[in-house]
Amino acid sequence: MSPVALVTGAARGIGAATVDALVADGWHVLAVDRCRDIEGIPYAMATPADLDAVVDRHPGRVLGLVGDARSAQDMALAVETAVAQFGAVDAAVAAAGVIAGGRPLWATPDDVYDAVLSVNLDGVRRLFTAAVPALLDAPEPRHGRLVAVASAAATLGLPKLAAYSAAKHAVVGLVRGIAADLAASGITANAICPGSTRTSMLDASAAIYDLRSADDFAAQQPIGRLLEPGEPAALIAWLCSSASSGVTGAALAVDGGMTTV
């Protein structure tokens, strides 16, 4: 029987690439995305058409669901849907994320701060809270997986992005805490910390810094280029696999060397 993953933020970027990588490894996936804009976030979110495109690439393997990662009800429904349609939940990947800023912390409007924290941090909590009981329902020996997309910003302080940096630091702390809570259960919890990756979020970051394009961020990374979404997605897929059974409570960099300099 194929394993089953639930992925938030699945309509584009790293989330969509994660769906592709998991399917390539033999998973069924429930792909979840809000598919509408968020107050306080100054760029467009993914659309229902984006989510449909991900589903259409994988007929019979991927089911799409419109849902907000910040909503306990939506995440509970996502878990229920995955179990009803595919029979189980074996992994939950929190890839939903947003970026906003452009001002120092003391000048950041509340709606911007609240949106950034709610999606990037509470979205992880809501998904994991909904998914863990389903993971614990599996018979022993269990092999459940929780993965959160943090950021290189989880180890850095980025100018004009204090809320985003705070949220990503907190994601790593949350992951380490839940890994400890699940220590002997057979369920692992890890975070990945991508560097500058070619996504709509990076385009928004370029606008924050008045750059000509997101390609200008390549200079931050010793490899001399942007990451493609499939690169962090490959690490996520490995963390969801049985090969990663000895890794839990980790925050793994996939940042082109960005945090080594």
KOLTI-483943 format. One record per residue (C-alpha): residue in one letter; x, y, z. Coordinates in nm, 2 decimals, decimal comma. Layout:
<sedren><residuo>A</residuo><xx>X</xx><yy>Y</yy><zz>Z</zz></sedren>
...
END
This chain:
<sedren><residuo>M</residuo><xx>0,00</xx><yy>0,00</yy><zz>0,00</zz></sedren>
<sedren><residuo>S</residuo><xx>0,14</xx><yy>0,34</yy><zz>-0,10</zz></sedren>
<sedren><residuo>P</residuo><xx>0,22</xx><yy>0,58</yy><zz>0,19</zz></sedren>
<sedren><residuo>V</residuo><xx>0,01</xx><yy>0,89</yy><zz>0,22</zz></sedren>
<sedren><residuo>A</residuo><xx>0,13</xx><yy>1,25</yy><zz>0,27</zz></sedren>
<sedren><residuo>L</residuo><xx>-0,06</xx><yy>1,57</yy><zz>0,34</zz></sedren>
<sedren><residuo>V</residuo><xx>0,12</xx><yy>1,89</yy><zz>0,21</zz></sedren>
<sedren><residuo>T</residuo><xx>0,01</xx><yy>2,25</yy><zz>0,27</zz></sedren>
<sedren><residuo>G</residuo><xx>0,11</xx><yy>2,53</yy><zz>0,05</zz></sedren>
<sedren><residuo>A</residuo><xx>0,09</xx><yy>2,28</yy><zz>-0,23</zz></sedren>
<sedren><residuo>A</residuo><xx>-0,03</xx><yy>2,49</yy><zz>-0,52</zz></sedren>
<sedren><residuo>R</residuo><xx>0,31</xx><yy>2,63</yy><zz>-0,62</zz></sedren>
<sedren><residuo>G</residuo><xx>0,67</xx><yy>2,68</yy><zz>-0,52</zz></sedren>
<sedren><residuo>I</residuo><xx>0,84</xx><yy>2,44</yy><zz>-0,28</zz></sedren>
<sedren><residuo>G</residuo><xx>0,50</xx><yy>2,29</yy><zz>-0,18</zz></sedren>
<sedren><residuo>A</residuo><xx>0,41</xx><yy>2,20</yy><zz>-0,54</zz></sedren>
<sedren><residuo>A</residuo><xx>0,76</xx><yy>2,06</yy><zz>-0,60</zz></sedren>
<sedren><residuo>T</residuo><xx>0,72</xx><yy>1,85</yy><zz>-0,28</zz></sedren>
<sedren><residuo>V</residuo><xx>0,40</xx><yy>1,70</yy><zz>-0,42</zz></sedren>
<sedren><residuo>D</residuo><xx>0,59</xx><yy>1,61</yy><zz>-0,73</zz></sedren>
<sedren><residuo>A</residuo><xx>0,89</xx><yy>1,46</yy><zz>-0,54</zz></sedren>
<sedren><residuo>L</residuo><xx>0,66</xx><yy>1,25</yy><zz>-0,31</zz></sedren>
<sedren><residuo>V</residuo><xx>0,46</xx><yy>1,11</yy><zz>-0,60</zz></sedren>
<sedren><residuo>A</residuo><xx>0,79</xx><yy>1,02</yy><zz>-0,78</zz></sedren>
<sedren><residuo>D</residuo><xx>0,87</xx><yy>0,82</yy><zz>-0,47</zz></sedren>
<sedren><residuo>G</residuo><xx>0,54</xx><yy>0,63</yy><zz>-0,47</zz></sedren>
<sedren><residuo>W</residuo><xx>0,33</xx><yy>0,84</yy><zz>-0,24</zz></sedren>
<sedren><residuo>H</residuo><xx>-0,03</xx><yy>0,94</yy><zz>-0,26</zz></sedren>
<sedren><residuo>V</residuo><xx>-0,07</xx><yy>1,31</yy><zz>-0,16</zz></sedren>
<sedren><residuo>L</residuo><xx>-0,35</xx><yy>1,53</yy><zz>-0,04</zz></sedren>
<sedren><residuo>A</residuo><xx>-0,24</xx><yy>1,87</yy><zz>-0,17</zz></sedren>
<sedren><residuo>V</residuo><xx>-0,38</xx><yy>2,16</yy><zz>0,03</zz></sedren>
<sedren><residuo>D</residuo><xx>-0,37</xx><yy>2,53</yy><zz>-0,04</zz></sedren>
<sedren><residuo>R</residuo><xx>-0,57</xx><yy>2,84</yy><zz>0,07</zz></sedren>
<sedren><residuo>C</residuo><xx>-0,60</xx><yy>2,96</yy><zz>-0,29</zz></sedren>
<sedren><residuo>R</residuo><xx>-0,69</xx><yy>3,32</yy><zz>-0,21</zz></sedren>
<sedren><residuo>D</residuo><xx>-0,51</xx><yy>3,63</yy><zz>-0,10</zz></sedren>
<sedren><residuo>I</residuo><xx>-0,43</xx><yy>3,72</yy><zz>0,26</zz></sedren>
<sedren><residuo>E</residuo><xx>-0,48</xx><yy>4,06</yy><zz>0,43</zz></sedren>
<sedren><residuo>G</residuo><xx>-0,14</xx><yy>4,22</yy><zz>0,51</zz></sedren>
<sedren><residuo>I</residuo><xx>0,05</xx><yy>4,02</yy><zz>0,24</zz></sedren>
<sedren><residuo>P</residuo><xx>0,12</xx><yy>4,25</yy><zz>-0,06</zz></sedren>
<sedren><residuo>Y</residuo><xx>0,14</xx><yy>3,99</yy><zz>-0,34</zz></sedren>
<sedren><residuo>A</residuo><xx>-0,10</xx><yy>3,74</yy><zz>-0,49</zz></sedren>
<sedren><residuo>M</residuo><xx>-0,14</xx><yy>3,40</yy><zz>-0,34</zz></sedren>
<sedren><residuo>A</residuo><xx>-0,18</xx><yy>3,08</yy><zz>-0,54</zz></sedren>
<sedren><residuo>T</residuo><xx>-0,51</xx><yy>3,03</yy><zz>-0,72</zz></sedren>
<sedren><residuo>P</residuo><xx>-0,75</xx><yy>2,73</yy><zz>-0,76</zz></sedren>
<sedren><residuo>A</residuo><xx>-0,61</xx><yy>2,69</yy><zz>-1,11</zz></sedren>
<sedren><residuo>D</residuo><xx>-0,26</xx><yy>2,65</yy><zz>-0,97</zz></sedren>
<sedren><residuo>L</residuo><xx>-0,38</xx><yy>2,38</yy><zz>-0,73</zz></sedren>
<sedren><residuo>D</residuo><xx>-0,57</xx><yy>2,21</yy><zz>-1,02</zz></sedren>
<sedren><residuo>A</residuo><xx>-0,25</xx><yy>2,20</yy><zz>-1,22</zz></sedren>
<sedren><residuo>V</residuo><xx>-0,06</xx><yy>2,02</yy><zz>-0,95</zz></sedren>
<sedren><residuo>V</residuo><xx>-0,34</xx><yy>1,76</yy><zz>-0,92</zz></sedren>
<sedren><residuo>D</residuo><xx>-0,37</xx><yy>1,72</yy><zz>-1,30</zz></sedren>
<sedren><residuo>R</residuo><xx>0,00</xx><yy>1,63</yy><zz>-1,32</zz></sedren>
<sedren><residuo>H</residuo><xx>-0,06</xx><yy>1,32</yy><zz>-1,11</zz></sedren>
<sedren><residuo>P</residuo><xx>-0,40</xx><yy>1,16</yy><zz>-1,20</zz></sedren>
<sedren><residuo>G</residuo><xx>-0,51</xx><yy>0,91</yy><zz>-0,93</zz></sedren>
<sedren><residuo>R</residuo><xx>-0,22</xx><yy>1,00</yy><zz>-0,70</zz></sedren>
<sedren><residuo>V</residuo><xx>-0,30</xx><yy>1,35</yy><zz>-0,58</zz></sedren>
<sedren><residuo>L</residuo><xx>-0,62</xx><yy>1,50</yy><zz>-0,45</zz></sedren>
<sedren><residuo>G</residuo><xx>-0,65</xx><yy>1,87</yy><zz>-0,41</zz></sedren>
<sedren><residuo>L</residuo><xx>-0,83</xx><yy>2,05</yy><zz>-0,12</zz></sedren>
<sedren><residuo>V</residuo><xx>-0,88</xx><yy>2,42</yy><zz>-0,07</zz></sedren>
<sedren><residuo>G</residuo><xx>-0,80</xx><yy>2,49</yy><zz>0,29</zz></sedren>
<sedren><residuo>D</residuo><xx>-0,62</xx><yy>2,75</yy><zz>0,52</zz></sedren>
<sedren><residuo>A</residuo><xx>-0,33</xx><yy>2,61</yy><zz>0,71</zz></sedren>
<sedren><residuo>R</residuo><xx>-0,41</xx><yy>2,85</yy><zz>0,99</zz></sedren>
<sedren><residuo>S</residuo><xx>-0,75</xx><yy>2,70</yy><zz>1,05</zz></sedren>
<sedren><residuo>A</residuo><xx>-0,79</xx><yy>2,41</yy><zz>1,30</zz></sedren>
<sedren><residuo>Q</residuo><xx>-1,11</xx><yy>2,31</yy><zz>1,12</zz></sedren>
<sedren><residuo>D</residuo><xx>-0,95</xx><yy>2,31</yy><zz>0,78</zz></sedren>
<sedren><residuo>M</residuo><xx>-0,66</xx><yy>2,10</yy><zz>0,89</zz></sedren>
<sedren><residuo>A</residuo><xx>-0,88</xx><yy>1,86</yy><zz>1,07</zz></sedren>
<sedren><residuo>L</residuo><xx>-1,08</xx><yy>1,83</yy><zz>0,75</zz></sedren>
<sedren><residuo>A</residuo><xx>-0,76</xx><yy>1,77</yy><zz>0,55</zz></sedren>
<sedren><residuo>V</residuo><xx>-0,66</xx><yy>1,48</yy><zz>0,78</zz></sedren>
<sedren><residuo>E</residuo><xx>-1,01</xx><yy>1,33</yy><zz>0,76</zz></sedren>
<sedren><residuo>T</residuo><xx>-1,01</xx><yy>1,36</yy><zz>0,39</zz></sedren>
<sedren><residuo>A</residuo><xx>-0,67</xx><yy>1,20</yy><zz>0,35</zz></sedren>
<sedren><residuo>V</residuo><xx>-0,78</xx><yy>0,91</yy><zz>0,57</zz></sedren>
<sedren><residuo>A</residuo><xx>-1,11</xx><yy>0,87</yy><zz>0,39</zz></sedren>
<sedren><residuo>Q</residuo><xx>-0,97</xx><yy>0,89</yy><zz>0,04</zz></sedren>
<sedren><residuo>F</residuo><xx>-0,63</xx><yy>0,71</yy><zz>0,08</zz></sedren>
<sedren><residuo>G</residuo><xx>-0,67</xx><yy>0,52</yy><zz>0,41</zz></sedren>
<sedren><residuo>A</residuo><xx>-0,41</xx><yy>0,68</yy><zz>0,63</zz></sedren>
<sedren><residuo>V</residuo><xx>-0,18</xx><yy>0,97</yy><zz>0,69</zz></sedren>
<sedren><residuo>D</residuo><xx>0,19</xx><yy>0,88</yy><zz>0,71</zz></sedren>
<sedren><residuo>A</residuo><xx>0,35</xx><yy>1,22</yy><zz>0,67</zz></sedren>
<sedren><residuo>A</residuo><xx>0,25</xx><yy>1,59</yy><zz>0,71</zz></sedren>
<sedren><residuo>V</residuo><xx>0,45</xx><yy>1,86</yy><zz>0,53</zz></sedren>
<sedren><residuo>A</residuo><xx>0,40</xx><yy>2,22</yy><zz>0,64</zz></sedren>
<sedren><residuo>A</residuo><xx>0,51</xx><yy>2,41</yy><zz>0,33</zz></sedren>
<sedren><residuo>A</residuo><xx>0,26</xx><yy>2,70</yy><zz>0,34</zz></sedren>
<sedren><residuo>G</residuo><xx>0,44</xx><yy>3,03</yy><zz>0,39</zz></sedren>
<sedren><residuo>V</residuo><xx>0,44</xx><yy>3,40</yy><zz>0,31</zz></sedren>
<sedren><residuo>I</residuo><xx>0,68</xx><yy>3,69</yy><zz>0,34</zz></sedren>
<sedren><residuo>A</residuo><xx>0,62</xx><yy>4,06</yy><zz>0,40</zz></sedren>
<sedren><residuo>G</residuo><xx>0,81</xx><yy>4,34</yy><zz>0,55</zz></sedren>
<sedren><residuo>G</residuo><xx>1,01</xx><yy>4,63</yy><zz>0,41</zz></sedren>
<sedren><residuo>R</residuo><xx>1,02</xx><yy>4,82</yy><zz>0,74</zz></sedren>
<sedren><residuo>P</residuo><xx>1,20</xx><yy>4,78</yy><zz>1,07</zz></sedren>
<sedren><residuo>L</residuo><xx>1,00</xx><yy>4,60</yy><zz>1,34</zz></sedren>
<sedren><residuo>W</residuo><xx>0,88</xx><yy>4,91</yy><zz>1,52</zz></sedren>
<sedren><residuo>A</residuo><xx>0,73</xx><yy>5,04</yy><zz>1,20</zz></sedren>
<sedren><residuo>T</residuo><xx>0,57</xx><yy>4,71</yy><zz>1,09</zz></sedren>
<sedren><residuo>P</residuo><xx>0,19</xx><yy>4,73</yy><zz>1,08</zz></sedren>
<sedren><residuo>D</residuo><xx>0,00</xx><yy>4,48</yy><zz>1,30</zz></sedren>
<sedren><residuo>D</residuo><xx>-0,18</xx><yy>4,33</yy><zz>1,00</zz></sedren>
<sedren><residuo>V</residuo><xx>0,15</xx><yy>4,25</yy><zz>0,83</zz></sedren>
<sedren><residuo>Y</residuo><xx>0,31</xx><yy>4,11</yy><zz>1,15</zz></sedren>
<sedren><residuo>D</residuo><xx>0,00</xx><yy>3,90</yy><zz>1,23</zz></sedren>
<sedren><residuo>A</residuo><xx>-0,03</xx><yy>3,76</yy><zz>0,88</zz></sedren>
<sedren><residuo>V</residuo><xx>0,34</xx><yy>3,66</yy><zz>0,87</zz></sedren>
<sedren><residuo>L</residuo><xx>0,33</xx><yy>3,49</yy><zz>1,21</zz></sedren>
<sedren><residuo>S</residuo><xx>0,00</xx><yy>3,32</yy><zz>1,16</zz></sedren>
<sedren><residuo>V</residuo><xx>0,08</xx><yy>3,15</yy><zz>0,83</zz></sedren>
<sedren><residuo>N</residuo><xx>0,45</xx><yy>3,07</yy><zz>0,89</zz></sedren>
<sedren><residuo>L</residuo><xx>0,42</xx><yy>2,96</yy><zz>1,25</zz></sedren>
<sedren><residuo>D</residuo><xx>0,05</xx><yy>2,89</yy><zz>1,34</zz></sedren>
<sedren><residuo>G</residuo><xx>0,01</xx><yy>2,71</yy><zz>1,00</zz></sedren>
<sedren><residuo>V</residuo><xx>0,27</xx><yy>2,46</yy><zz>1,11</zz></sedren>
<sedren><residuo>R</residuo><xx>0,11</xx><yy>2,41</yy><zz>1,45</zz></sedren>
<sedren><residuo>R</residuo><xx>-0,24</xx><yy>2,36</yy><zz>1,31</zz></sedren>
<sedren><residuo>L</residuo><xx>-0,12</xx><yy>2,10</yy><zz>1,06</zz></sedren>
<sedren><residuo>F</residuo><xx>0,09</xx><yy>1,91</yy><zz>1,31</zz></sedren>
<sedren><residuo>T</residuo><xx>-0,18</xx><yy>1,92</yy><zz>1,58</zz></sedren>
<sedren><residuo>A</residuo><xx>-0,43</xx><yy>1,77</yy><zz>1,34</zz></sedren>
<sedren><residuo>A</residuo><xx>-0,20</xx><yy>1,52</yy><zz>1,19</zz></sedren>
<sedren><residuo>V</residuo><xx>-0,03</xx><yy>1,37</yy><zz>1,50</zz></sedren>
<sedren><residuo>P</residuo><xx>-0,33</xx><yy>1,17</yy><zz>1,62</zz></sedren>
<sedren><residuo>A</residuo><xx>-0,36</xx><yy>1,01</yy><zz>1,28</zz></sedren>
<sedren><residuo>L</residuo><xx>0,01</xx><yy>0,93</yy><zz>1,28</zz></sedren>
<sedren><residuo>L</residuo><xx>-0,02</xx><yy>0,77</yy><zz>1,63</zz></sedren>
<sedren><residuo>D</residuo><xx>-0,31</xx><yy>0,56</yy><zz>1,51</zz></sedren>
<sedren><residuo>A</residuo><xx>-0,07</xx><yy>0,36</yy><zz>1,29</zz></sedren>
<sedren><residuo>P</residuo><xx>0,04</xx><yy>0,02</yy><zz>1,44</zz></sedren>
<sedren><residuo>E</residuo><xx>0,38</xx><yy>-0,01</yy><zz>1,58</zz></sedren>
<sedren><residuo>P</residuo><xx>0,65</xx><yy>0,00</yy><zz>1,47</zz></sedren>
<sedren><residuo>R</residuo><xx>0,54</xx><yy>0,34</yy><zz>1,34</zz></sedren>
<sedren><residuo>H</residuo><xx>0,72</xx><yy>0,54</yy><zz>1,07</zz></sedren>
<sedren><residuo>G</residuo><xx>0,53</xx><yy>0,87</yy><zz>1,08</zz></sedren>
<sedren><residuo>R</residuo><xx>0,69</xx><yy>1,19</yy><zz>0,95</zz></sedren>
<sedren><residuo>L</residuo><xx>0,64</xx><yy>1,56</yy><zz>1,02</zz></sedren>
<sedren><residuo>V</residuo><xx>0,83</xx><yy>1,82</yy><zz>0,82</zz></sedren>
<sedren><residuo>A</residuo><xx>0,82</xx><yy>2,19</yy><zz>0,83</zz></sedren>
<sedren><residuo>V</residuo><xx>0,96</xx><yy>2,44</yy><zz>0,58</zz></sedren>
<sedren><residuo>A</residuo><xx>1,16</xx><yy>2,70</yy><zz>0,78</zz></sedren>
<sedren><residuo>S</residuo><xx>1,42</xx><yy>2,92</yy><zz>0,61</zz></sedren>
<sedren><residuo>A</residuo><xx>1,78</xx><yy>3,03</yy><zz>0,62</zz></sedren>
<sedren><residuo>A</residuo><xx>1,61</xx><yy>3,31</yy><zz>0,81</zz></sedren>
<sedren><residuo>A</residuo><xx>1,57</xx><yy>3,07</yy><zz>1,10</zz></sedren>
<sedren><residuo>T</residuo><xx>1,94</xx><yy>3,12</yy><zz>1,18</zz></sedren>
<sedren><residuo>L</residuo><xx>1,98</xx><yy>3,48</yy><zz>1,05</zz></sedren>
<sedren><residuo>G</residuo><xx>1,85</xx><yy>3,82</yy><zz>1,13</zz></sedren>
<sedren><residuo>L</residuo><xx>1,74</xx><yy>3,97</yy><zz>0,80</zz></sedren>
<sedren><residuo>P</residuo><xx>1,69</xx><yy>4,35</yy><zz>0,77</zz></sedren>
<sedren><residuo>K</residuo><xx>1,34</xx><yy>4,47</yy><zz>0,72</zz></sedren>
<sedren><residuo>L</residuo><xx>1,21</xx><yy>4,12</yy><zz>0,79</zz></sedren>
<sedren><residuo>A</residuo><xx>1,20</xx><yy>4,09</yy><zz>1,16</zz></sedren>
<sedren><residuo>A</residuo><xx>0,86</xx><yy>3,92</yy><zz>1,17</zz></sedren>
<sedren><residuo>Y</residuo><xx>0,95</xx><yy>3,67</yy><zz>0,91</zz></sedren>
<sedren><residuo>S</residuo><xx>1,28</xx><yy>3,59</yy><zz>1,09</zz></sedren>
<sedren><residuo>A</residuo><xx>1,10</xx><yy>3,55</yy><zz>1,42</zz></sedren>
<sedren><residuo>A</residuo><xx>0,85</xx><yy>3,32</yy><zz>1,27</zz></sedren>
<sedren><residuo>K</residuo><xx>1,11</xx><yy>3,10</yy><zz>1,11</zz></sedren>
<sedren><residuo>H</residuo><xx>1,32</xx><yy>3,08</yy><zz>1,43</zz></sedren>
<sedren><residuo>A</residuo><xx>1,00</xx><yy>2,98</yy><zz>1,61</zz></sedren>
<sedren><residuo>V</residuo><xx>0,93</xx><yy>2,70</yy><zz>1,36</zz></sedren>
<sedren><residuo>V</residuo><xx>1,26</xx><yy>2,54</yy><zz>1,44</zz></sedren>
<sedren><residuo>G</residuo><xx>1,18</xx><yy>2,56</yy><zz>1,81</zz></sedren>
<sedren><residuo>L</residuo><xx>0,84</xx><yy>2,41</yy><zz>1,76</zz></sedren>
<sedren><residuo>V</residuo><xx>0,98</xx><yy>2,13</yy><zz>1,55</zz></sedren>
<sedren><residuo>R</residuo><xx>1,24</xx><yy>2,05</yy><zz>1,81</zz></sedren>
<sedren><residuo>G</residuo><xx>0,97</xx><yy>2,05</yy><zz>2,09</zz></sedren>
<sedren><residuo>I</residuo><xx>0,73</xx><yy>1,82</yy><zz>1,91</zz></sedren>
<sedren><residuo>A</residuo><xx>1,02</xx><yy>1,59</yy><zz>1,82</zz></sedren>
<sedren><residuo>A</residuo><xx>1,09</xx><yy>1,56</yy><zz>2,19</zz></sedren>
<sedren><residuo>D</residuo><xx>0,72</xx><yy>1,50</yy><zz>2,26</zz></sedren>
<sedren><residuo>L</residuo><xx>0,72</xx><yy>1,22</yy><zz>2,01</zz></sedren>
<sedren><residuo>A</residuo><xx>1,06</xx><yy>1,09</yy><zz>2,10</zz></sedren>
<sedren><residuo>A</residuo><xx>1,00</xx><yy>0,71</yy><zz>2,13</zz></sedren>
<sedren><residuo>S</residuo><xx>0,69</xx><yy>0,69</yy><zz>1,92</zz></sedren>
<sedren><residuo>G</residuo><xx>0,86</xx><yy>0,62</yy><zz>1,58</zz></sedren>
<sedren><residuo>I</residuo><xx>0,73</xx><yy>0,95</yy><zz>1,45</zz></sedren>
<sedren><residuo>T</residuo><xx>1,01</xx><yy>1,20</yy><zz>1,35</zz></sedren>
<sedren><residuo>A</residuo><xx>0,98</xx><yy>1,58</yy><zz>1,32</zz></sedren>
<sedren><residuo>N</residuo><xx>1,22</xx><yy>1,79</yy><zz>1,13</zz></sedren>
<sedren><residuo>A</residuo><xx>1,26</xx><yy>2,13</yy><zz>0,96</zz></sedren>
<sedren><residuo>I</residuo><xx>1,44</xx><yy>2,23</yy><zz>0,64</zz></sedren>
<sedren><residuo>C</residuo><xx>1,59</xx><yy>2,57</yy><zz>0,60</zz></sedren>
<sedren><residuo>P</residuo><xx>1,60</xx><yy>2,67</yy><zz>0,23</zz></sedren>
<sedren><residuo>G</residuo><xx>1,80</xx><yy>2,96</yy><zz>0,10</zz></sedren>
<sedren><residuo>S</residuo><xx>1,70</xx><yy>3,18</yy><zz>-0,19</zz></sedren>
<sedren><residuo>T</residuo><xx>1,47</xx><yy>2,96</yy><zz>-0,40</zz></sedren>
<sedren><residuo>R</residuo><xx>1,31</xx><yy>3,06</yy><zz>-0,73</zz></sedren>
<sedren><residuo>T</residuo><xx>0,95</xx><yy>3,11</yy><zz>-0,62</zz></sedren>
<sedren><residuo>S</residuo><xx>0,68</xx><yy>3,38</yy><zz>-0,61</zz></sedren>
<sedren><residuo>M</residuo><xx>0,79</xx><yy>3,44</yy><zz>-0,25</zz></sedren>
<sedren><residuo>L</residuo><xx>1,14</xx><yy>3,53</yy><zz>-0,36</zz></sedren>
<sedren><residuo>D</residuo><xx>0,99</xx><yy>3,77</yy><zz>-0,62</zz></sedren>
<sedren><residuo>A</residuo><xx>0,82</xx><yy>3,94</yy><zz>-0,33</zz></sedren>
<sedren><residuo>S</residuo><xx>1,14</xx><yy>3,95</yy><zz>-0,13</zz></sedren>
<sedren><residuo>A</residuo><xx>1,31</xx><yy>4,12</yy><zz>-0,43</zz></sedren>
<sedren><residuo>A</residuo><xx>1,05</xx><yy>4,39</yy><zz>-0,42</zz></sedren>
<sedren><residuo>I</residuo><xx>1,11</xx><yy>4,44</yy><zz>-0,04</zz></sedren>
<sedren><residuo>Y</residuo><xx>1,47</xx><yy>4,52</yy><zz>-0,12</zz></sedren>
<sedren><residuo>D</residuo><xx>1,41</xx><yy>4,71</yy><zz>-0,44</zz></sedren>
<sedren><residuo>L</residuo><xx>1,61</xx><yy>4,46</yy><zz>-0,64</zz></sedren>
<sedren><residuo>R</residuo><xx>1,59</xx><yy>4,44</yy><zz>-1,02</zz></sedren>
<sedren><residuo>S</residuo><xx>1,48</xx><yy>4,08</yy><zz>-1,00</zz></sedren>
<sedren><residuo>A</residuo><xx>1,50</xx><yy>3,78</yy><zz>-0,77</zz></sedren>
<sedren><residuo>D</residuo><xx>1,81</xx><yy>3,67</yy><zz>-0,96</zz></sedren>
<sedren><residuo>D</residuo><xx>2,00</xx><yy>3,93</yy><zz>-0,77</zz></sedren>
<sedren><residuo>F</residuo><xx>1,97</xx><yy>3,70</yy><zz>-0,46</zz></sedren>
<sedren><residuo>A</residuo><xx>2,20</xx><yy>3,45</yy><zz>-0,62</zz></sedren>
<sedren><residuo>A</residuo><xx>2,50</xx><yy>3,65</yy><zz>-0,51</zz></sedren>
<sedren><residuo>Q</residuo><xx>2,41</xx><yy>3,56</yy><zz>-0,14</zz></sedren>
<sedren><residuo>Q</residuo><xx>2,48</xx><yy>3,19</yy><zz>-0,20</zz></sedren>
<sedren><residuo>P</residuo><xx>2,83</xx><yy>3,05</yy><zz>-0,25</zz></sedren>
<sedren><residuo>I</residuo><xx>2,70</xx><yy>2,82</yy><zz>-0,52</zz></sedren>
<sedren><residuo>G</residuo><xx>2,64</xx><yy>3,13</yy><zz>-0,73</zz></sedren>
<sedren><residuo>R</residuo><xx>2,28</xx><yy>3,07</yy><zz>-0,83</zz></sedren>
<sedren><residuo>L</residuo><xx>1,93</xx><yy>3,04</yy><zz>-0,69</zz></sedren>
<sedren><residuo>L</residuo><xx>1,79</xx><yy>2,71</yy><zz>-0,58</zz></sedren>
<sedren><residuo>E</residuo><xx>1,52</xx><yy>2,55</yy><zz>-0,78</zz></sedren>
<sedren><residuo>P</residuo><xx>1,21</xx><yy>2,44</yy><zz>-0,58</zz></sedren>
<sedren><residuo>G</residuo><xx>1,29</xx><yy>2,07</yy><zz>-0,65</zz></sedren>
<sedren><residuo>E</residuo><xx>1,61</xx><yy>2,10</yy><zz>-0,45</zz></sedren>
<sedren><residuo>P</residuo><xx>1,45</xx><yy>2,16</yy><zz>-0,11</zz></sedren>
<sedren><residuo>A</residuo><xx>1,16</xx><yy>1,93</yy><zz>-0,21</zz></sedren>
<sedren><residuo>A</residuo><xx>1,41</xx><yy>1,65</yy><zz>-0,26</zz></sedren>
<sedren><residuo>L</residuo><xx>1,53</xx><yy>1,69</yy><zz>0,10</zz></sedren>
<sedren><residuo>I</residuo><xx>1,17</xx><yy>1,69</yy><zz>0,22</zz></sedren>
<sedren><residuo>A</residuo><xx>1,10</xx><yy>1,37</yy><zz>0,03</zz></sedren>
<sedren><residuo>W</residuo><xx>1,40</xx><yy>1,21</yy><zz>0,19</zz></sedren>
<sedren><residuo>L</residuo><xx>1,29</xx><yy>1,32</yy><zz>0,54</zz></sedren>
<sedren><residuo>C</residuo><xx>0,95</xx><yy>1,16</yy><zz>0,47</zz></sedren>
<sedren><residuo>S</residuo><xx>1,12</xx><yy>0,83</yy><zz>0,37</zz></sedren>
<sedren><residuo>S</residuo><xx>1,22</xx><yy>0,54</yy><zz>0,58</zz></sedren>
<sedren><residuo>A</residuo><xx>1,59</xx><yy>0,62</yy><zz>0,51</zz></sedren>
<sedren><residuo>S</residuo><xx>1,56</xx><yy>0,92</yy><zz>0,75</zz></sedren>
<sedren><residuo>S</residuo><xx>1,45</xx><yy>0,72</yy><zz>1,05</zz></sedren>
<sedren><residuo>G</residuo><xx>1,75</xx><yy>0,83</yy><zz>1,26</zz></sedren>
<sedren><residuo>V</residuo><xx>1,69</xx><yy>1,21</yy><zz>1,20</zz></sedren>
<sedren><residuo>T</residuo><xx>1,46</xx><yy>1,40</yy><zz>1,43</zz></sedren>
<sedren><residuo>G</residuo><xx>1,45</xx><yy>1,74</yy><zz>1,58</zz></sedren>
<sedren><residuo>A</residuo><xx>1,69</xx><yy>1,87</yy><zz>1,31</zz></sedren>
<sedren><residuo>A</residuo><xx>1,69</xx><yy>2,19</yy><zz>1,11</zz></sedren>
<sedren><residuo>L</residuo><xx>1,86</xx><yy>2,09</yy><zz>0,79</zz></sedren>
<sedren><residuo>A</residuo><xx>2,00</xx><yy>2,36</yy><zz>0,56</zz></sedren>
<sedren><residuo>V</residuo><xx>1,95</xx><yy>2,35</yy><zz>0,18</zz></sedren>
<sedren><residuo>D</residuo><xx>2,07</xx><yy>2,70</yy><zz>0,11</zz></sedren>
<sedren><residuo>G</residuo><xx>2,35</xx><yy>2,68</yy><zz>-0,14</zz></sedren>
<sedren><residuo>G</residuo><xx>2,60</xx><yy>2,76</yy><zz>0,14</zz></sedren>
<sedren><residuo>M</residuo><xx>2,42</xx><yy>3,08</yy><zz>0,24</zz></sedren>
<sedren><residuo>T</residuo><xx>2,46</xx><yy>3,03</yy><zz>0,61</zz></sedren>
<sedren><residuo>T</residuo><xx>2,82</xx><yy>2,91</yy><zz>0,59</zz></sedren>
<sedren><residuo>V</residuo><xx>2,95</xx><yy>3,26</yy><zz>0,51</zz></sedren>
END
